[in-house]
């Protein structure tokens, strides 16, 4: 994907600049080598293998890249994730950039898996938001899927979501929905954010396909679900925690969106080991 290719190029340019002066001084240009990337934490969910592969391919088009585990399968500390064979300079120069991508994406996938643990049979769709690192959205949303959740809209261009500020600017929910219907295809669903039960009633009356209950407590969510009565899908956002999701499931909501899936994830600890001259990992 072009956006990812640009991001990888930017990351390599940022790190290498005019050249890797340490590696170029130590390693002969023709030297070949082997490296292993491993997890240094328990319960890591691997993600981002294809991105790491592209990092090394940009430095050595003949690098041999071999995944040793499947993406999305939790691993224990010390588990070997990837094997690399190619020019030693490329392996050393690409090491940090590749690990930076992997640590962030594995971190999101790991966080998502833990966040949604125990909800697999609930029937609720757990989704992310647009609260992503600028430039990283495609990758971070990909890591969310590897972790077992789903994606909300990718950006402002692929889904209608009438939020509180749209409503304020338009003068009300009815006015905002009417304006949207004049512009978008009948094939596009319309989602409306509601902060009060009165706004829920307005969204239902306007025929919203999805109603987003924003920052409502459990009692308000339950009443909103009752008022909607199955005429719209119900999404809940705000104040979402792993513990609260079970309460929301009992209330009958369909979708839970949580910005925490991406913006609260931390990078996991991964490492790369290079085989010494004349020695291979076998």
N, C-alpha and C positions, 0 to 999 in steps of 0.2 A: 504494500500500500504506500502511495506516494508520501503521505503525511508521516508515516513511520520512517521511511527512508530518509526524509529530510531531518527528522529528529536524531536518527543515528549519525548522520553526517555532521550535524551540529555538535553532538556530544564528542565525536572523535576529534573534530577540529578544535573544540574547546580544550581537550586534554593533550593532544599531540602538538598543536601549534606548528612550529617549523620543524619539529622532529623530536623523537624520543632519544635524547642525548645519552642517557644512561645505557639503554639497551643497545644502541648503535655502537657505543664504545666497547661493550663487553662481548656481544654476540656476533660471530661472523655471519655475513649475509646469507650464506648457503646452509647454515646449520638448521637441522630439523629437530623437532622435539615433540613431546607429548605432555598434556596437562589433564588434570582431573578437577572438576568442580564438585564440592561436597557441601552438605548442610551441616551447620554447627549448632543447630537448635533442634529441639524435639517438636514434632508435629507440623513441620513445614509442609505446605501444599505447593508443589512446584508449578511454576507458570513462567512463560516468557522465553521458552527454549528457542523459538524461531527468531526472536529478536537478538538473542545472544549469538546465534549462528550467523546472522547477517553482519554483526559487528566484526567477527573474525573473517568472514568472507570478503569484506571490504579491504582487509589488510592482506589476505592470502586467499585468492580465489580457489585454491586447491586444498584448502583445509578440510580434513575429514572430521565431521561432527557427529558424535554418536550418543543419543540420549540413553541413559541406563535405567530410568524409571519413567512411568507414564505421567504426563501432566495431570494434575488434579488428584493424584494419589498421595495422601499424607505419608511422610517419611520421618524416620527417627534421626537424632543427631548422629553425625558420622556417615550417613548414607551418601554414596556416590551418585551424583545426579547426571553428570555429563562427562564424556571423554572427548578430547581434542587431539588431533595429530596434524602437524603442519610445520611451517617455518617458525623457528623458535622466536624470532623477532616479532612476528605477528601475534603469537600467543602472549608474549610479555607486554607488548604495546597495547593490545586490546583487552587485557585482563580487567583493569579497573572499570572501563566503560561497560563491558559485558556484565560484570558483577553489579554495577549500579542499576542497570536495567533489571537484572534478575532479582536482586534483593528487594526492590520496590514492588515488582509484580508478584513475586512469591509472598511478600508481606501482605498485599491486598487479598490474594487468594486465601491465605491462611486466616486472616482476620474475618473474612466473609464466612468461611467454613465454621469458625467458632461462633460467630454472631448468630448464625442460623441453626445451630445445633439443636436437635430435638424438634424442629418444625417441619421435617421432611414430609410427614404424613398429614399435615394440617390442611393442605389444599390452598394455603395462602401463597401468593406470589411475592417474594421478597425482591425488591428492585433497588437499583442505585439512583443517583440524581446527577445533576450537572455540576456538582461540587467536586471538581476534579482539578488536577494540576494543569495549568495552561500548557497546551501542546501535547499533553499526555492522554487526552480523553479516550482516544481509540484504544490505547494500550491498557489503561486502567479499567475501562469497561470490559475489555477482554478478560482481564484478571478476575473481575467480579464473576463472570460466567464460569471460569475455571473453578472458582471457589464454591460454585453451586447455586448462586443467585442469578437474577436476570437483569436486563437493562431497561431503564425508562428511556425516554427519547434521547437521541444522541445529541441534538442541539435544538436551536430555535426553529430550524427549518423542516423538521420531520414530524412534528406533532403540535397540536393546539392545546395549550394549557393557559386558561384565563386565570391569572393570579390577582391578588388583592390590589396591586397597583394598577393593573389593567382595568379592574372594576371601578376603582376610584377615578381614573382618568376618563372612563367612558360614561360615568354617571350612574352605574348600576349593572347588575348581572344581565338583565334582559337586554339592555342596550349593547353590552359587550358581545353577547351571543348573537344578536341580530347582525352586528357588524361583521363578525367572523363568518357567518353563514353566507353573506353576500360575496365573500372573497374566496373561500376554500371549496374544494371539491366535496361532493356529498359522500365520497368514499373515506374522508378523513374524520375520525372520531373527535369529538369536542369534550375536553375535560375542563371542569370549573372548580376552582378552589373556594371552599366555604369555611369561614371562621366562626359562624354562629348558626343556630338552628334555623333562623329566619332566612339566612343565605342558602341553607340546604333546601328549604322549601322553594325558594326562587329558582335554584338550579334544576330541581325536579320539574317544576312547572315549565321551564324553558326547554326541557327535553335533553339535558346533558347526558352524554354517553357514560362519562365517569365523573364522580364527585369526589374531590380531594378534601378530606376533613383535616384541617390544619390546626395542630396544637390544641386538640380537644382532650378533655379528661375522659376517663372510662365511661362515666355516666352519660356524657354528651355523645360520645361515639355510639353507645348502645341506642340512645334515642334517635340519633341521626339515621342509623341503619333501619330502625323501625319505620321512620317516616319515609325513607327512600323505598322501602318495600320491594326491593328487587328490580325497580325500574331503571336503575343505573348501577354500574359497577361502583364499588366503594373502595377508595384508597385512603390510607391514613399516613400522615407524615407529621414529624415534629414530636419530640419527647419519646422517640422510639429507642427502646433498649431491648436486649435479648429477653429479659424477664417480662417486659410488658407485652411482648408479641403473643404470648400464650393467652393473655387476657383479651387481646384484640381478636384472636382467632375465635374465642368463645362468643364474641360480640357479633360475629358474622361478616367481618370485612373481607374483601377479596384480595387487596394489594396493600403491601406495606412498603413505603419508600424511605430510605435512610441515607442521608448524606454521609453518615458515619462509616459506611462501608468503604468509602475511599478516603475521606479526609481525616479519619482517626486511625487508619492503618499505619503501622510502623514497618520499616524495612526489617527483614529477617537477616540473620548472620549467615553468610555463605563465604566460602573460601576457595581459592584455586591453588593447586599444588603442581609444580613442574617437576618432571623426572630429571635427575642429574644426567650429565653427559654420559652416553653409552648405556644408560639404564632406562628401561621402560616399565610402566606399571602393568604387570602381568600376574 
